Amino acid sequence: MAARIQIGNRFLDGVALAIFDKDGTLIDVHHYWSRMVQLRADLIAEQLNLDRDDRNGLMDSMGVRVDAMKIKPEGPVGLKKREIVQQAGVDYLIKNGHSDHTALFVEVFAEVDRLSMKRLNEMIKPLPGLFEMATALKQYGTKLAVATTDRTERAILAMDHLGLGGVIECIVGADQVSNPKPHPEVVHAICNRMKMRVQTTIMVGDSKSDVMAGIQAGCLASIGVASGLTPEDELHALTPYVARDISGIAISASD
């Protein structure tokens, strides 16, 4: 048993496994990461006695537009591994006359991980259609997995918090692969772990790197959703399967 997926007037039959990006696909990427970066910048500013301008500059360097509390389309936060986000902040401070505080950034990022786990209600905002989609896929026998640039432990906590821990069977974060998306490693890792064929697997995500990971892995299809950082026209340049958000993905029984 497997699901039939419809996006607009296009159909995909026999979808046995659906792999989803987390941020911007299942949860609000701006809400989540802008608050994470704010916590990180606040703690670093407190430790180094930085003024408001440098604190805001730190947030900007890590990828958040402070005026709108939205993350930048180019990241690095939300798109790239945490080490790259850390280095962006370190480089900003060095450029502005401070010492190399790499060790402090590592400590603060770990502390924010701990703090944010106690504030999941403030951090995690599900996107429209999430619960309906998960229920329908499970009903029609399609397995669910998550491939994210976040750490695996954090992604598991986020899904558990949303009540999806029993529905999503596999979660692989950036800490479990050597090559981040758009490299197909994470897709292959999930398929191998779940003993599923990539040819009956779809990849769903809001960024070009998500879509390209599915294409390069040889998935049945890569589906782009415009609920995160990438406009619909840019997603359409990569794949014919593009939805406004996951609520625009219709699910029924496969023929």
TIMI-934712 format. One record per residue (C-alpha): residue number from 1; residue in one letter; x, y, z. Coordinates in nm, 2 decimals, m for minus. Example, Ala and Ser with C-alpha at 12.3 -4.5 7.8 and 13.67 -1.06 7.14 Angstrom:
2
PT,voti,milo,X,Y,Z
PT,1,A,1.23,m0.45,0.78
PT,2,S,1.37,m0.11,0.71
//
This chain:
255
PT,voti,milo,X,Y,Z
PT,1,M,0.00,0.00,0.00
PT,2,A,0.13,0.34,m0.09
PT,3,A,m0.01,0.69,m0.15
PT,4,R,m0.09,0.89,m0.46
PT,5,I,0.04,1.25,m0.44
PT,6,Q,m0.12,1.53,m0.64
PT,7,I,0.04,1.88,m0.69
PT,8,G,m0.17,2.09,m0.91
PT,9,N,m0.25,1.88,m1.22
PT,10,R,0.04,1.64,m1.17
PT,11,F,0.03,1.30,m1.00
PT,12,L,0.28,1.07,m0.84
PT,13,D,0.17,0.71,m0.78
PT,14,G,0.33,0.45,m0.55
PT,15,V,0.49,0.69,m0.30
PT,16,A,0.62,0.45,m0.03
PT,17,L,0.84,0.70,0.16
PT,18,A,0.81,1.08,0.19
PT,19,I,1.12,1.26,0.33
PT,20,F,1.06,1.61,0.45
PT,21,D,1.29,1.90,0.53
PT,22,K,1.20,2.04,0.87
PT,23,D,1.24,2.42,0.88
PT,24,G,1.03,2.60,0.62
PT,25,T,0.85,2.28,0.52
PT,26,L,0.70,2.15,0.84
PT,27,I,0.76,2.44,1.08
PT,28,D,0.79,2.81,1.03
PT,29,V,1.16,2.87,0.95
PT,30,H,1.15,3.24,1.03
PT,31,H,0.98,3.19,1.37
PT,32,Y,1.22,2.92,1.48
PT,33,W,1.56,3.04,1.36
PT,34,S,1.52,3.41,1.43
PT,35,R,1.45,3.32,1.80
PT,36,M,1.74,3.08,1.81
PT,37,V,1.98,3.34,1.67
PT,38,Q,1.84,3.61,1.91
PT,39,L,1.91,3.39,2.21
PT,40,R,2.26,3.31,2.08
PT,41,A,2.34,3.68,2.02
PT,42,D,2.19,3.79,2.35
PT,43,L,2.42,3.55,2.54
PT,44,I,2.73,3.64,2.35
PT,45,A,2.66,4.01,2.39
PT,46,E,2.61,3.96,2.76
PT,47,Q,2.94,3.77,2.79
PT,48,L,3.14,4.02,2.59
PT,49,N,2.96,4.33,2.70
PT,50,L,2.87,4.42,2.35
PT,51,D,2.65,4.72,2.27
PT,52,R,2.31,4.69,2.09
PT,53,D,2.46,4.76,1.75
PT,54,D,2.71,4.48,1.78
PT,55,R,2.44,4.25,1.91
PT,56,N,2.23,4.33,1.61
PT,57,G,2.53,4.30,1.38
PT,58,L,2.59,3.95,1.52
PT,59,M,2.23,3.85,1.44
PT,60,D,2.27,3.99,1.09
PT,61,S,2.59,3.80,1.03
PT,62,M,2.44,3.47,1.14
PT,63,G,2.15,3.53,0.89
PT,64,V,1.86,3.72,1.06
PT,65,R,1.71,4.04,0.94
PT,66,V,1.67,4.21,1.28
PT,67,D,1.40,4.46,1.17
PT,68,A,1.17,4.19,1.05
PT,69,M,1.29,3.90,1.26
PT,70,K,1.31,3.69,0.94
PT,71,I,1.60,3.48,0.82
PT,72,K,1.79,3.58,0.51
PT,73,P,1.73,3.37,0.19
PT,74,E,2.11,3.31,0.17
PT,75,G,2.14,3.21,0.54
PT,76,P,2.37,3.09,0.68
PT,77,V,2.12,3.00,0.96
PT,78,G,1.85,2.76,0.85
PT,79,L,2.05,2.65,0.55
PT,80,K,2.40,2.56,0.65
PT,81,K,2.56,2.36,0.93
PT,82,R,2.59,2.52,1.27
PT,83,E,2.97,2.54,1.24
PT,84,I,2.93,2.78,0.94
PT,85,V,2.68,2.99,1.14
PT,86,Q,2.92,3.00,1.44
PT,87,Q,3.21,3.11,1.21
PT,88,A,3.00,3.39,1.06
PT,89,G,2.95,3.54,1.40
PT,90,V,3.32,3.49,1.49
PT,91,D,3.42,3.66,1.17
PT,92,Y,3.19,3.95,1.23
PT,93,L,3.34,4.02,1.57
PT,94,I,3.70,3.99,1.44
PT,95,K,3.61,4.23,1.16
PT,96,N,3.49,4.48,1.42
PT,97,G,3.80,4.47,1.64
PT,98,H,3.73,4.18,1.87
PT,99,S,3.94,3.88,1.94
PT,100,D,3.87,3.53,1.81
PT,101,H,3.59,3.40,2.03
PT,102,T,3.53,3.06,1.86
PT,103,A,3.53,2.87,2.20
PT,104,L,3.27,3.11,2.34
PT,105,F,3.05,3.06,2.04
PT,106,V,3.06,2.68,2.07
PT,107,E,2.97,2.71,2.44
PT,108,V,2.69,2.96,2.38
PT,109,F,2.54,2.75,2.10
PT,110,A,2.53,2.45,2.33
PT,111,E,2.38,2.65,2.61
PT,112,V,2.11,2.79,2.37
PT,113,D,2.03,2.43,2.27
PT,114,R,1.96,2.35,2.63
PT,115,L,1.76,2.67,2.70
PT,116,S,1.55,2.64,2.38
PT,117,M,1.45,2.28,2.47
PT,118,K,1.26,2.43,2.76
PT,119,R,1.09,2.68,2.54
PT,120,L,0.96,2.47,2.26
PT,121,N,0.61,2.63,2.28
PT,122,E,0.78,2.97,2.20
PT,123,M,1.01,2.83,1.93
PT,124,I,0.80,2.59,1.72
PT,125,K,0.51,2.70,1.50
PT,126,P,0.37,2.43,1.27
PT,127,L,0.29,2.52,0.91
PT,128,P,m0.07,2.49,0.77
PT,129,G,m0.16,2.14,0.67
PT,130,L,0.11,1.95,0.86
PT,131,F,m0.11,1.73,1.08
PT,132,E,m0.36,1.66,0.80
PT,133,M,m0.08,1.56,0.56
PT,134,A,0.09,1.33,0.81
PT,135,T,m0.24,1.16,0.90
PT,136,A,m0.33,1.11,0.53
PT,137,L,0.02,0.97,0.44
PT,138,K,0.01,0.72,0.73
PT,139,Q,m0.35,0.62,0.64
PT,140,Y,m0.24,0.53,0.29
PT,141,G,0.06,0.34,0.40
PT,142,T,0.34,0.59,0.31
PT,143,K,0.62,0.61,0.56
PT,144,L,0.75,0.95,0.68
PT,145,A,1.10,1.07,0.75
PT,146,V,1.28,1.40,0.81
PT,147,A,1.61,1.52,0.67
PT,148,T,1.73,1.85,0.83
PT,149,T,2.03,2.08,0.86
PT,150,D,1.94,2.10,1.23
PT,151,R,2.09,1.86,1.48
PT,152,T,1.92,1.53,1.50
PT,153,E,1.84,1.55,1.87
PT,154,R,1.67,1.89,1.83
PT,155,A,1.47,1.77,1.53
PT,156,I,1.35,1.47,1.73
PT,157,L,1.24,1.69,2.02
PT,158,A,1.06,1.93,1.78
PT,159,M,0.86,1.64,1.62
PT,160,D,0.79,1.49,1.95
PT,161,H,0.66,1.83,2.08
PT,162,L,0.43,1.85,1.78
PT,163,G,0.29,1.50,1.86
PT,164,L,0.45,1.35,1.54
PT,165,G,0.71,1.13,1.71
PT,166,G,0.50,0.82,1.65
PT,167,V,0.43,0.91,1.28
PT,168,I,0.78,1.01,1.16
PT,169,E,0.98,0.69,1.16
PT,170,C,1.33,0.83,1.09
PT,171,I,1.50,1.16,1.15
PT,172,V,1.85,1.24,1.02
PT,173,G,2.02,1.57,1.10
PT,174,A,2.33,1.74,0.97
PT,175,D,2.53,1.58,1.25
PT,176,Q,2.48,1.23,1.11
PT,177,V,2.61,1.29,0.76
PT,178,S,2.94,1.41,0.62
PT,179,N,2.79,1.60,0.32
PT,180,P,2.49,1.84,0.38
PT,181,K,2.22,1.89,0.12
PT,182,P,2.22,1.94,m0.18
PT,183,H,2.44,1.63,m0.16
PT,184,P,2.22,1.32,m0.17
PT,185,E,2.39,1.15,0.13
PT,186,V,2.11,1.22,0.37
PT,187,V,1.84,1.08,0.14
PT,188,H,2.04,0.76,0.08
PT,189,A,2.11,0.73,0.45
PT,190,I,1.74,0.75,0.53
PT,191,C,1.64,0.50,0.25
PT,192,N,1.91,0.26,0.37
PT,193,R,1.81,0.29,0.73
PT,194,M,1.45,0.23,0.65
PT,195,K,1.52,m0.03,0.39
PT,196,M,1.32,0.16,0.13
PT,197,R,1.38,0.21,m0.24
PT,198,V,1.48,0.56,m0.35
PT,199,Q,1.28,0.51,m0.67
PT,200,T,0.96,0.50,m0.46
PT,201,T,1.07,0.79,m0.24
PT,202,I,0.99,1.16,m0.26
PT,203,M,1.18,1.45,m0.12
PT,204,V,0.99,1.76,0.00
PT,205,G,1.15,2.09,0.10
PT,206,D,1.15,2.46,0.07
PT,207,S,1.50,2.53,m0.05
PT,208,K,1.70,2.46,m0.37
PT,209,S,1.93,2.23,m0.17
PT,210,D,1.63,2.02,m0.06
PT,211,V,1.51,1.98,m0.41
PT,212,M,1.85,1.91,m0.55
PT,213,A,1.92,1.65,m0.29
PT,214,G,1.62,1.45,m0.40
PT,215,I,1.70,1.49,m0.77
PT,216,Q,2.06,1.38,m0.72
PT,217,A,1.96,1.09,m0.50
PT,218,G,1.74,0.96,m0.79
PT,219,C,1.41,1.00,m0.60
PT,220,L,1.07,0.94,m0.77
PT,221,A,1.03,1.32,m0.74
PT,222,S,1.15,1.62,m0.56
PT,223,I,0.87,1.85,m0.44
PT,224,G,0.94,2.22,m0.37
PT,225,V,0.72,2.41,m0.13
PT,226,A,0.72,2.79,m0.12
PT,227,S,0.65,2.83,0.25
PT,228,G,1.01,2.89,0.34
PT,229,L,1.30,3.08,0.18
PT,230,T,1.28,3.01,m0.19
PT,231,P,1.02,3.18,m0.43
PT,232,E,0.80,2.95,m0.64
PT,233,D,0.97,3.05,m0.97
PT,234,E,1.31,2.95,m0.85
PT,235,L,1.17,2.61,m0.73
PT,236,H,0.99,2.57,m1.07
PT,237,A,1.33,2.61,m1.24
PT,238,L,1.44,2.28,m1.07
PT,239,T,1.13,2.07,m1.05
PT,240,P,0.78,2.06,m1.21
PT,241,Y,0.64,1.97,m0.86
PT,242,V,0.59,2.29,m0.67
PT,243,A,0.32,2.37,m0.40
PT,244,R,0.25,2.69,m0.21
PT,245,D,0.30,2.49,0.11
PT,246,I,0.24,2.13,0.23
PT,247,S,m0.14,2.20,0.24
PT,248,G,m0.12,2.22,m0.14
PT,249,I,m0.02,1.85,m0.16
PT,250,A,m0.32,1.63,m0.20
PT,251,I,m0.30,1.27,m0.09
PT,252,S,m0.51,0.97,m0.18
PT,253,A,m0.48,0.59,m0.23
PT,254,S,m0.25,0.49,m0.51
PT,255,D,m0.40,0.31,m0.81
//
